[in-house]
């Protein structure tokens, strides 16, 4: 089971078994978590990943993908046989080469911003599930609709149990 919940105003906690990740934390990193940052740090602290590359944390395979010449990092994480992609903010268009690096995505986790860019990304990646997380506590107008989630009620936490939807796309909106 993979659990997604908010961490601060713009970050996301992702937990599965012994793996605990604080993805794009906006403040202090949650206790016991490995932090995945969107901007590389020259000398990252212990328990922090901030550079493109491949990592293995407690059985989770993590692939950092750089954009803007490595100045912005997004992540693809394999957890419990589910391939999750976490796109860093600010959202931007992805080149064909960058999309190829992402590979097949089961769960796409994105910031709630730039609806037109987001819609294009969702169509290109075509995930089974989209998890929308607020930016500074807010969800930009049109974002949920751009992902095909009209009428979806926000939740504080989502637990992915069992399998993903076989047809269509499930949209989850996280909000505190």
C-alpha positions, 0 to 999 in steps of 0.5 A, a space after each residue: 500500500 502506498 500512502 500520499 499525504 500533504 507535507 506543509 503547503 507544497 510538499 507531499 509525503 509518500 510512504 510504502 512499507 519502510 520507505 518514507 519520502 518527503 517530496 518537494 518539502 516546503 519547509 522542514 523535512 518530516 521526521 524519518 523521511 528522505 527528502 527529494 528536492 526540486 532544486 539541486 543543492 551543492 552539498 546536500 545534507 544527509 537524507 536529502 536527494 537533490 541531483 539527477 541520477 539513480 538512487 536506491 532507498 530501502 528498496 525503492 528505486 529512485 531516478 532523478 531527471 533534470 530539466 533546464 540543464 539540471 537546474 530543476 529535478 523531477 523524480 520517477 520512483 518504483 514502489 511496490 511495483 507501482 511507477 510513480 512520477 513526481 513532477 517538480 514545480 514550476 511545471 513546464 513542457 517536457 521534450 520527447 527525450 525527457 518524456 522517454 526518460 520518464 517511461 511508463 507512469 502509473 501514478 503522476 503526482 503534479 503541482 496544482 498550477 498551469 492548467 494548459 501545460 498540465 493538460 498537455 503533460 497528462 495527455 502525453 504521459 497518460 497515467 492511470 492515476 493523477 494526484 494533484 497537490 496544492 502549491 502554497 496551499 492553493 489549487 489554481 482554477 482549472 487544474 482539476 478539470 484539466 486532469 479530468 477530475 471534475 467533481 472530485 472532492 479534495 482529501 487530506 490523504 489517499 491510500 493506494 491499495 491493490 491495483 490501479 484502474 484498468 480503464 480511464 483515469 482516477 484523479 485524487 486532489 490533496 488539500 489540507 
